[in-house]
Amino acid sequence: MTKLSDLGPPIEGRRHGGETSKEDDHFYACPACGQTVDKRDLRQVIWHERPGHKQLEMDA
Ligand SMILES: [Zn+2]
């Protein structure tokens, strides 16, 4: 299983349309693998855009 840390240091993303105060707004469930993705970390977002990916091991 690929570890989150294998993808390098965190790549911080910014929301379009300003910040949100709701923590839930930062997460979505990946439609391909079902894992919860933190949209603030573009490593995770990019990983879950890849066809045929597996779930990431969240070690970081
Ligand atoms: Zn996924």
N, CA, C, O and the ligand as a Tripos MOL2 file, in Angstrom:
@<TRIPOS>MOLECULE
protein
  241   239    61     0     0
PROTEIN
NO_CHARGES

@<TRIPOS>ATOM
      1 N           0.8550   -1.1970    0.0000 N.3       1 MET1
      2 CA          0.0000    0.0000    0.0000 C.3       1 MET1
      3 C           0.8890    1.2450    0.0000 C.2       1 MET1
      4 O           1.8790    1.3120    0.7290 O.2       1 MET1
      5 N           0.5340    2.2020   -0.8040 N.am      2 THR2
      6 CA          1.2920    3.4510   -0.8490 C.3       2 THR2
      7 C           1.0030    4.2880    0.3810 C.2       2 THR2
      8 O          -0.1490    4.4580    0.7810 O.2       2 THR2
      9 N           2.0610    4.8050    0.9730 N.am      3 LYS3
     10 CA          1.8910    5.6620    2.1460 C.3       3 LYS3
     11 C           1.7790    7.1190    1.7130 C.2       3 LYS3
     12 O           2.3590    7.5330    0.7090 O.2       3 LYS3
     13 N           1.0360    7.8690    2.4760 N.am      4 LEU4
     14 CA          0.9000    9.2960    2.1860 C.3       4 LEU4
     15 C           2.2660    9.9610    2.1340 C.2       4 LEU4
     16 O           2.5070   10.8190    1.2840 O.2       4 LEU4
     17 N           3.1590    9.5730    3.0350 N.am      5 SER5
     18 CA          4.4780   10.2040    3.0840 C.3       5 SER5
     19 C           5.3230    9.8590    1.8560 C.2       5 SER5
     20 O           6.2870   10.5630    1.5550 O.2       5 SER5
     21 N           4.9670    8.7680    1.1330 N.am      6 ASP6
     22 CA          5.6830    8.4270   -0.0930 C.3       6 ASP6
     23 C           5.4590    9.4740   -1.1760 C.2       6 ASP6
     24 O           6.2370    9.5670   -2.1250 O.2       6 ASP6
     25 N           4.4180   10.2460   -1.0370 N.am      7 LEU7
     26 CA          4.0620   11.2250   -2.0630 C.3       7 LEU7
     27 C           4.7680   12.5590   -1.8540 C.2       7 LEU7
     28 O           4.5310   13.5120   -2.5960 O.2       7 LEU7
     29 N           5.6380   12.6320   -0.8400 N.am      8 GLY8
     30 CA          6.4000   13.8540   -0.6090 C.3       8 GLY8
     31 C           5.7660   14.7130    0.4720 C.2       8 GLY8
     32 O           4.8060   14.3030    1.1240 O.2       8 GLY8
     33 N           6.3130   15.9100    0.6540 N.am      9 PRO9
     34 CA          5.8230   16.8040    1.6970 C.3       9 PRO9
     35 C           4.4200   17.3100    1.3630 C.2       9 PRO9
     36 O           4.0040   17.2760    0.2050 O.2       9 PRO9
     37 N           3.7000   17.7740    2.3690 N.am     10 PRO10
     38 CA          2.3350   18.2520    2.1320 C.3      10 PRO10
     39 C           2.3010   19.3680    1.0820 C.2      10 PRO10
     40 O           3.1570   20.2530    1.0660 O.2      10 PRO10
     41 N           1.2990   19.3050    0.2130 N.am     11 ILE11
     42 CA          1.0620   20.3650   -0.7590 C.3      11 ILE11
     43 C          -0.2500   21.0250   -0.3450 C.2      11 ILE11
     44 O          -1.3330   20.4620   -0.5000 O.2      11 ILE11
     45 N          -0.1150   22.2130    0.1750 N.am     12 GLU12
     46 CA         -1.2900   22.8590    0.7500 C.3      12 GLU12
     47 C          -2.1320   23.5250   -0.3330 C.2      12 GLU12
     48 O          -1.6280   24.3080   -1.1380 O.2      12 GLU12
     49 N          -3.4050   23.2030   -0.3360 N.am     13 GLY13
     50 CA         -4.3230   23.8180   -1.2910 C.3      13 GLY13
     51 C          -5.1550   24.8970   -0.6290 C.2      13 GLY13
     52 O          -5.2680   24.9510    0.5960 O.2      13 GLY13
     53 N          -5.7330   25.7520   -1.4510 N.am     14 ARG14
     54 CA         -6.6100   26.8000   -0.9250 C.3      14 ARG14
     55 C          -7.9890   26.6570   -1.5370 C.2      14 ARG14
     56 O          -8.1410   26.3020   -2.7060 O.2      14 ARG14
     57 N          -8.9810   26.9410   -0.7220 N.am     15 ARG15
     58 CA        -10.3510   26.8730   -1.1980 C.3      15 ARG15
     59 C         -10.6500   28.0170   -2.1540 C.2      15 ARG15
     60 O         -10.1530   29.1330   -2.0010 O.2      15 ARG15
     61 N         -11.4600   27.7120   -3.1220 N.am     16 HIS16
     62 CA        -12.0160   28.7850   -3.9380 C.3      16 HIS16
     63 C         -13.2080   29.3540   -3.1820 C.2      16 HIS16
     64 O         -14.0050   28.5970   -2.6280 O.2      16 HIS16
     65 N         -13.3370   30.6380   -3.1510 N.am     17 GLY17
     66 CA        -14.4970   31.2460   -2.5090 C.3      17 GLY17
     67 C         -14.3320   31.4370   -1.0140 C.2      17 GLY17
     68 O         -15.3250   31.5650   -0.2980 O.2      17 GLY17
     69 N         -13.1120   31.4580   -0.5320 N.am     18 GLY18
     70 CA        -12.8810   31.7900    0.8710 C.3      18 GLY18
     71 C         -12.8570   30.5870    1.7860 C.2      18 GLY18
     72 O         -13.2010   29.4730    1.3920 O.2      18 GLY18
     73 N         -12.4510   30.8300    2.9940 N.am     19 GLU19
     74 CA        -12.3080   29.7620    3.9690 C.3      19 GLU19
     75 C         -13.6640   29.3550    4.5330 C.2      19 GLU19
     76 O         -14.6230   30.1260    4.5180 O.2      19 GLU19
     77 N         -13.7150   28.1550    5.0170 N.am     20 THR20
     78 CA        -14.9140   27.6700    5.6650 C.3      20 THR20
     79 C         -14.5960   27.3910    7.1310 C.2      20 THR20
     80 O         -13.4610   27.0730    7.4860 O.2      20 THR20
     81 N         -15.5860   27.5120    7.9480 N.am     21 SER21
     82 CA        -15.3710   27.2070    9.3580 C.3      21 SER21
     83 C         -15.7890   25.7790    9.6740 C.2      21 SER21
     84 O         -15.5290   25.2780   10.7680 O.2      21 SER21
     85 N         -16.4320   25.1290    8.7240 N.am     22 LYS22
     86 CA        -16.8920   23.7710    8.9720 C.3      22 LYS22
     87 C         -15.8260   22.7680    8.5780 C.2      22 LYS22
     88 O         -15.4400   22.6940    7.4120 O.2      22 LYS22
     89 N         -15.3490   21.9960    9.5420 N.am     23 GLU23
     90 CA        -14.3100   21.0070    9.2880 C.3      23 GLU23
     91 C         -14.7560   19.9990    8.2170 C.2      23 GLU23
     92 O         -13.9400   19.5680    7.4020 O.2      23 GLU23
     93 N         -16.0100   19.6310    8.2110 N.am     24 ASP24
     94 CA        -16.5100   18.6430    7.2490 C.3      24 ASP24
     95 C         -16.3360   19.0990    5.8110 C.2      24 ASP24
     96 O         -16.2330   18.2700    4.9070 O.2      24 ASP24
     97 N         -16.3020   20.4050    5.5870 N.am     25 ASP25
     98 CA        -16.1910   20.9190    4.2250 C.3      25 ASP25
     99 C         -14.8320   20.6180    3.6040 C.2      25 ASP25
    100 O         -14.6580   20.7380    2.3920 O.2      25 ASP25
    101 N         -13.8850   20.2320    4.4250 N.am     26 HIS26
    102 CA        -12.5440   19.9510    3.9120 C.3      26 HIS26
    103 C         -12.3990   18.5150    3.4090 C.2      26 HIS26
    104 O         -11.3640   18.1560    2.8480 O.2      26 HIS26
    105 N         -13.4120   17.7070    3.6040 N.am     27 PHE27
    106 CA        -13.3020   16.2860    3.2800 C.3      27 PHE27
    107 C         -14.3730   15.8380    2.2960 C.2      27 PHE27
    108 O         -15.4840   16.3680    2.2740 O.2      27 PHE27
    109 N         -14.0070   14.8410    1.4760 N.am     28 TYR28
    110 CA        -15.0060   14.1710    0.6550 C.3      28 TYR28
    111 C         -14.6340   12.7040    0.5610 C.2      28 TYR28
    112 O         -13.4800   12.3290    0.7690 O.2      28 TYR28
    113 N         -15.6210   11.8800    0.2470 N.am     29 ALA29
    114 CA        -15.3610   10.4540    0.0740 C.3      29 ALA29
    115 C         -15.0210   10.1980   -1.3840 C.2      29 ALA29
    116 O         -15.7860   10.5550   -2.2800 O.2      29 ALA29
    117 N         -13.8770    9.5810   -1.6180 N.am     30 CYS30
    118 CA        -13.4550    9.2810   -2.9810 C.3      30 CYS30
    119 C         -14.4550    8.3180   -3.6220 C.2      30 CYS30
    120 O         -14.7360    7.2640   -3.0520 O.2      30 CYS30
    121 N         -15.0000    8.6580   -4.7960 N.am     31 PRO31
    122 CA        -15.9760    7.7720   -5.4420 C.3      31 PRO31
    123 C         -15.3570    6.4740   -5.9560 C.2      31 PRO31
    124 O         -16.0740    5.5030   -6.1970 O.2      31 PRO31
    125 N         -14.0440    6.4460   -6.1240 N.am     32 ALA32
    126 CA        -13.3860    5.2580   -6.6640 C.3      32 ALA32
    127 C         -13.0450    4.2470   -5.5750 C.2      32 ALA32
    128 O         -13.3300    3.0590   -5.7270 O.2      32 ALA32
    129 N         -12.4370    4.7040   -4.4740 N.am     33 CYS33
    130 CA        -11.9850    3.7700   -3.4450 C.3      33 CYS33
    131 C         -12.7110    3.9560   -2.1160 C.2      33 CYS33
    132 O         -12.5710    3.1260   -1.2190 O.2      33 CYS33
    133 N         -13.4780    5.0270   -1.9780 N.am     34 GLY34
    134 CA        -14.2690    5.2210   -0.7720 C.3      34 GLY34
    135 C         -13.5310    5.8670    0.3800 C.2      34 GLY34
    136 O         -14.1320    6.1370    1.4200 O.2      34 GLY34
    137 N         -12.2400    6.1230    0.2200 N.am     35 GLN35
    138 CA        -11.4710    6.7130    1.3100 C.3      35 GLN35
    139 C         -11.8230    8.1950    1.4660 C.2      35 GLN35
    140 O         -12.1330    8.8790    0.4910 O.2      35 GLN35
    141 N         -11.7690    8.6680    2.6970 N.am     36 THR36
    142 CA        -12.0040   10.0840    2.9540 C.3      36 THR36
    143 C         -10.7700   10.8900    2.5550 C.2      36 THR36
    144 O          -9.6560   10.5690    2.9680 O.2      36 THR36
    145 N         -10.9680   11.9220    1.7620 N.am     37 VAL37
    146 CA         -9.8740   12.7260    1.2140 C.3      37 VAL37
    147 C          -9.9290   14.1250    1.8160 C.2      37 VAL37
    148 O         -10.9790   14.7680    1.8430 O.2      37 VAL37
    149 N          -8.7700   14.5840    2.2980 N.am     38 ASP38
    150 CA         -8.6600   15.9550    2.8270 C.3      38 ASP38
    151 C          -8.2750   16.8830    1.6730 C.2      38 ASP38
    152 O          -7.1540   16.8280    1.1670 O.2      38 ASP38
    153 N          -9.2020   17.7190    1.2730 N.am     39 LYS39
    154 CA         -8.9870   18.5830    0.1080 C.3      39 LYS39
    155 C          -7.9000   19.6280    0.3460 C.2      39 LYS39
    156 O          -7.4210   20.2460   -0.6050 O.2      39 LYS39
    157 N          -7.5090   19.8320    1.5970 N.am     40 ARG40
    158 CA         -6.4600   20.8060    1.8880 C.3      40 ARG40
    159 C          -5.0820   20.2710    1.5360 C.2      40 ARG40
    160 O          -4.1250   21.0400    1.4400 O.2      40 ARG40
    161 N          -4.9710   18.9590    1.3420 N.am     41 ASP41
    162 CA         -3.6840   18.3580    0.9940 C.3      41 ASP41
    163 C          -3.7640   17.8470   -0.4420 C.2      41 ASP41
    164 O          -4.3770   16.8130   -0.7070 O.2      41 ASP41
    165 N          -3.1460   18.5720   -1.3610 N.am     42 LEU42
    166 CA         -3.2720   18.2320   -2.7810 C.3      42 LEU42
    167 C          -2.6060   16.9140   -3.1360 C.2      42 LEU42
    168 O          -2.9070   16.3390   -4.1810 O.2      42 LEU42
    169 N          -1.7080   16.4240   -2.2930 N.am     43 ARG43
    170 CA         -1.1570   15.0860   -2.5360 C.3      43 ARG43
    171 C          -2.2810   14.0640   -2.5590 C.2      43 ARG43
    172 O          -2.3390   13.1890   -3.4230 O.2      43 ARG43
    173 N          -3.1760   14.2000   -1.5810 N.am     44 GLN44
    174 CA         -4.2870   13.2580   -1.4910 C.3      44 GLN44
    175 C          -5.2540   13.4340   -2.6540 C.2      44 GLN44
    176 O          -5.7270   12.4580   -3.2360 O.2      44 GLN44
    177 N          -5.5400   14.6850   -2.9850 N.am     45 VAL45
    178 CA         -6.4860   14.9600   -4.0720 C.3      45 VAL45
    179 C          -5.9690   14.3800   -5.3830 C.2      45 VAL45
    180 O          -6.7040   13.7180   -6.1170 O.2      45 VAL45
    181 N          -4.6870   14.6390   -5.6680 N.am     46 ILE46
    182 CA         -4.0930   14.1630   -6.9160 C.3      46 ILE46
    183 C          -4.0600   12.6320   -6.9360 C.2      46 ILE46
    184 O          -4.3610   12.0180   -7.9600 O.2      46 ILE46
    185 N          -3.7010   12.0250   -5.8230 N.am     47 TRP47
    186 CA         -3.6520   10.5660   -5.7430 C.3      47 TRP47
    187 C          -5.0080    9.9680   -6.1050 C.2      47 TRP47
    188 O          -5.0980    9.0040   -6.8650 O.2      47 TRP47
    189 N          -6.0480   10.5540   -5.5480 N.am     48 HIS48
    190 CA         -7.3770    9.9720   -5.7470 C.3      48 HIS48
    191 C          -7.9740   10.3120   -7.1070 C.2      48 HIS48
    192 O          -9.0500    9.8190   -7.4460 O.2      48 HIS48
    193 N          -7.2990   11.1380   -7.8830 N.am     49 GLU49
    194 CA         -7.7170   11.3800   -9.2680 C.3      49 GLU49
    195 C          -7.1550   10.3240  -10.2190 C.2      49 GLU49
    196 O          -7.6100   10.2040  -11.3570 O.2      49 GLU49
    197 N          -6.1670    9.5630   -9.7530 N.am     50 ARG50
    198 CA         -5.5210    8.5980  -10.6440 C.3      50 ARG50
    199 C          -6.4140    7.3880  -10.8750 C.2      50 ARG50
    200 O          -6.9770    6.8440   -9.9250 O.2      50 ARG50
    201 N          -6.5520    6.9580  -12.1430 N.am     51 PRO51
    202 CA         -7.3620    5.7610  -12.4270 C.3      51 PRO51
    203 C          -6.7430    4.5240  -11.7910 C.2      51 PRO51
    204 O          -5.5250    4.3480  -11.8250 O.2      51 PRO51
    205 N          -7.5700    3.6780  -11.2170 N.am     52 GLY52
    206 CA         -7.1160    2.4120  -10.6760 C.3      52 GLY52
    207 C          -6.3110    2.5030   -9.3990 C.2      52 GLY52
    208 O          -5.6220    1.5460   -9.0440 O.2      52 GLY52
    209 N          -6.3740    3.6350   -8.6890 N.am     53 HIS53
    210 CA         -5.5830    3.7800   -7.4710 C.3      53 HIS53
    211 C          -6.1720    2.9430   -6.3400 C.2      53 HIS53
    212 O          -7.3440    2.5680   -6.3500 O.2      53 HIS53
    213 N          -5.3120    2.6680   -5.3690 N.am     54 LYS54
    214 CA         -5.7480    2.0000   -4.1330 C.3      54 LYS54
    215 C          -5.8240    3.0520   -3.0200 C.2      54 LYS54
    216 O          -5.3780    4.1880   -3.1790 O.2      54 LYS54
    217 N          -6.4040    2.6330   -1.8890 N.am     55 GLN55
    218 CA         -6.4580    3.5650   -0.7560 C.3      55 GLN55
    219 C          -5.0570    3.8720   -0.2680 C.2      55 GLN55
    220 O          -4.1610    3.0290   -0.3260 O.2      55 GLN55
    221 N          -4.8820    5.0970    0.2160 N.am     56 LEU56
    222 CA         -3.6020    5.5270    0.7720 C.3      56 LEU56
    223 C          -3.4960    5.1130    2.2280 C.2      56 LEU56
    224 O          -4.4760    5.1360    2.9730 O.2      56 LEU56
    225 N          -2.2830    4.7330    2.6190 N.am     57 GLU57
    226 CA         -2.0250    4.4950    4.0310 C.3      57 GLU57
    227 C          -1.7160    5.8470    4.6720 C.2      57 GLU57
    228 O          -0.7390    6.5000    4.3060 O.2      57 GLU57
    229 N          -2.5400    6.2640    5.6210 N.am     58 MET58
    230 CA         -2.4020    7.6030    6.2040 C.3      58 MET58
    231 C          -1.4180    7.5680    7.3600 C.2      58 MET58
    232 O          -1.7910    7.3450    8.5120 O.2      58 MET58
    233 N          -0.1510    7.7940    7.0280 N.am     59 ASP59
    234 CA          0.8980    7.6960    8.0400 C.3      59 ASP59
    235 C           1.4340    9.0520    8.4440 C.2      59 ASP59
    236 O           2.3100    9.1330    9.3050 O.2      59 ASP59
    237 N           0.9370   10.1080    7.8520 N.am     60 ALA60
    238 CA          1.4750   11.4360    8.1550 C.3      60 ALA60
    239 C           0.3590   12.4050    8.5420 C.2      60 ALA60
    240 O           0.6270   13.5720    8.8310 O.2      60 ALA60
    241 ZN         -9.6270    7.1280   -3.9340 Zn       61 ZN61
@<TRIPOS>BOND
     1     1     2 1
     2     2     3 1
     3     3     4 2
     4     3     5 am
     5     5     6 1
     6     6     7 1
     7     7     8 2
     8     7     9 am
     9     9    10 1
    10    10    11 1
    11    11    12 2
    12    11    13 am
    13    13    14 1
    14    14    15 1
    15    15    16 2
    16    15    17 am
    17    17    18 1
    18    18    19 1
    19    19    20 2
    20    19    21 am
    21    21    22 1
    22    22    23 1
    23    23    24 2
    24    23    25 am
    25    25    26 1
    26    26    27 1
    27    27    28 2
    28    27    29 am
    29    29    30 1
    30    30    31 1
    31    31    32 2
    32    31    33 am
    33    33    34 1
    34    34    35 1
    35    35    36 2
    36    35    37 am
    37    37    38 1
    38    38    39 1
    39    39    40 2
    40    39    41 am
    41    41    42 1
    42    42    43 1
    43    43    44 2
    44    43    45 am
    45    45    46 1
    46    46    47 1
    47    47    48 2
    48    47    49 am
    49    49    50 1
    50    50    51 1
    51    51    52 2
    52    51    53 am
    53    53    54 1
    54    54    55 1
    55    55    56 2
    56    55    57 am
    57    57    58 1
    58    58    59 1
    59    59    60 2
    60    59    61 am
    61    61    62 1
    62    62    63 1
    63    63    64 2
    64    63    65 am
    65    65    66 1
    66    66    67 1
    67    67    68 2
    68    67    69 am
    69    69    70 1
    70    70    71 1
    71    71    72 2
    72    71    73 am
    73    73    74 1
    74    74    75 1
    75    75    76 2
    76    75    77 am
    77    77    78 1
    78    78    79 1
    79    79    80 2
    80    79    81 am
    81    81    82 1
    82    82    83 1
    83    83    84 2
    84    83    85 am
    85    85    86 1
    86    86    87 1
    87    87    88 2
    88    87    89 am
    89    89    90 1
    90    90    91 1
    91    91    92 2
    92    91    93 am
    93    93    94 1
    94    94    95 1
    95    95    96 2
    96    95    97 am
    97    97    98 1
    98    98    99 1
    99    99   100 2
   100    99   101 am
   101   101   102 1
   102   102   103 1
   103   103   104 2
   104   103   105 am
   105   105   106 1
   106   106   107 1
   107   107   108 2
   108   107   109 am
   109   109   110 1
   110   110   111 1
   111   111   112 2
   112   111   113 am
   113   113   114 1
   114   114   115 1
   115   115   116 2
   116   115   117 am
   117   117   118 1
   118   118   119 1
   119   119   120 2
   120   119   121 am
   121   121   122 1
   122   122   123 1
   123   123   124 2
   124   123   125 am
   125   125   126 1
   126   126   127 1
   127   127   128 2
   128   127   129 am
   129   129   130 1
   130   130   131 1
   131   131   132 2
   132   131   133 am
   133   133   134 1
   134   134   135 1
   135   135   136 2
   136   135   137 am
   137   137   138 1
   138   138   139 1
   139   139   140 2
   140   139   141 am
   141   141   142 1
   142   142   143 1
   143   143   144 2
   144   143   145 am
   145   145   146 1
   146   146   147 1
   147   147   148 2
   148   147   149 am
   149   149   150 1
   150   150   151 1
   151   151   152 2
   152   151   153 am
   153   153   154 1
   154   154   155 1
   155   155   156 2
   156   155   157 am
   157   157   158 1
   158   158   159 1
   159   159   160 2
   160   159   161 am
   161   161   162 1
   162   162   163 1
   163   163   164 2
   164   163   165 am
   165   165   166 1
   166   166   167 1
   167   167   168 2
   168   167   169 am
   169   169   170 1
   170   170   171 1
   171   171   172 2
   172   171   173 am
   173   173   174 1
   174   174   175 1
   175   175   176 2
   176   175   177 am
   177   177   178 1
   178   178   179 1
   179   179   180 2
   180   179   181 am
   181   181   182 1
   182   182   183 1
   183   183   184 2
   184   183   185 am
   185   185   186 1
   186   186   187 1
   187   187   188 2
   188   187   189 am
   189   189   190 1
   190   190   191 1
   191   191   192 2
   192   191   193 am
   193   193   194 1
   194   194   195 1
   195   195   196 2
   196   195   197 am
   197   197   198 1
   198   198   199 1
   199   199   200 2
   200   199   201 am
   201   201   202 1
   202   202   203 1
   203   203   204 2
   204   203   205 am
   205   205   206 1
   206   206   207 1
   207   207   208 2
   208   207   209 am
   209   209   210 1
   210   210   211 1
   211   211   212 2
   212   211   213 am
   213   213   214 1
   214   214   215 1
   215   215   216 2
   216   215   217 am
   217   217   218 1
   218   218   219 1
   219   219   220 2
   220   219   221 am
   221   221   222 1
   222   222   223 1
   223   223   224 2
   224   223   225 am
   225   225   226 1
   226   226   227 1
   227   227   228 2
   228   227   229 am
   229   229   230 1
   230   230   231 1
   231   231   232 2
   232   231   233 am
   233   233   234 1
   234   234   235 1
   235   235   236 2
   236   235   237 am
   237   237   238 1
   238   238   239 1
   239   239   240 2
@<TRIPOS>SUBSTRUCTURE
     1 MET1         2 RESIDUE 1 A MET
     2 THR2         6 RESIDUE 1 A THR
     3 LYS3        10 RESIDUE 1 A LYS
     4 LEU4        14 RESIDUE 1 A LEU
     5 SER5        18 RESIDUE 1 A SER
     6 ASP6        22 RESIDUE 1 A ASP
     7 LEU7        26 RESIDUE 1 A LEU
     8 GLY8        30 RESIDUE 1 A GLY
     9 PRO9        34 RESIDUE 1 A PRO
    10 PRO10       38 RESIDUE 1 A PRO
    11 ILE11       42 RESIDUE 1 A ILE
    12 GLU12       46 RESIDUE 1 A GLU
    13 GLY13       50 RESIDUE 1 A GLY
    14 ARG14       54 RESIDUE 1 A ARG
    15 ARG15       58 RESIDUE 1 A ARG
    16 HIS16       62 RESIDUE 1 A HIS
    17 GLY17       66 RESIDUE 1 A GLY
    18 GLY18       70 RESIDUE 1 A GLY
    19 GLU19       74 RESIDUE 1 A GLU
    20 THR20       78 RESIDUE 1 A THR
    21 SER21       82 RESIDUE 1 A SER
    22 LYS22       86 RESIDUE 1 A LYS
    23 GLU23       90 RESIDUE 1 A GLU
    24 ASP24       94 RESIDUE 1 A ASP
    25 ASP25       98 RESIDUE 1 A ASP
    26 HIS26      102 RESIDUE 1 A HIS
    27 PHE27      106 RESIDUE 1 A PHE
    28 TYR28      110 RESIDUE 1 A TYR
    29 ALA29      114 RESIDUE 1 A ALA
    30 CYS30      118 RESIDUE 1 A CYS
    31 PRO31      122 RESIDUE 1 A PRO
    32 ALA32      126 RESIDUE 1 A ALA
    33 CYS33      130 RESIDUE 1 A CYS
    34 GLY34      134 RESIDUE 1 A GLY
    35 GLN35      138 RESIDUE 1 A GLN
    36 THR36      142 RESIDUE 1 A THR
    37 VAL37      146 RESIDUE 1 A VAL
    38 ASP38      150 RESIDUE 1 A ASP
    39 LYS39      154 RESIDUE 1 A LYS
    40 ARG40      158 RESIDUE 1 A ARG
    41 ASP41      162 RESIDUE 1 A ASP
    42 LEU42      166 RESIDUE 1 A LEU
    43 ARG43      170 RESIDUE 1 A ARG
    44 GLN44      174 RESIDUE 1 A GLN
    45 VAL45      178 RESIDUE 1 A VAL
    46 ILE46      182 RESIDUE 1 A ILE
    47 TRP47      186 RESIDUE 1 A TRP
    48 HIS48      190 RESIDUE 1 A HIS
    49 GLU49      194 RESIDUE 1 A GLU
    50 ARG50      198 RESIDUE 1 A ARG
    51 PRO51      202 RESIDUE 1 A PRO
    52 GLY52      206 RESIDUE 1 A GLY
    53 HIS53      210 RESIDUE 1 A HIS
    54 LYS54      214 RESIDUE 1 A LYS
    55 GLN55      218 RESIDUE 1 A GLN
    56 LEU56      222 RESIDUE 1 A LEU
    57 GLU57      226 RESIDUE 1 A GLU
    58 MET58      230 RESIDUE 1 A MET
    59 ASP59      234 RESIDUE 1 A ASP
    60 ALA60      238 RESIDUE 1 A ALA
    61 ZN61       241 GROUP 0 **** ****
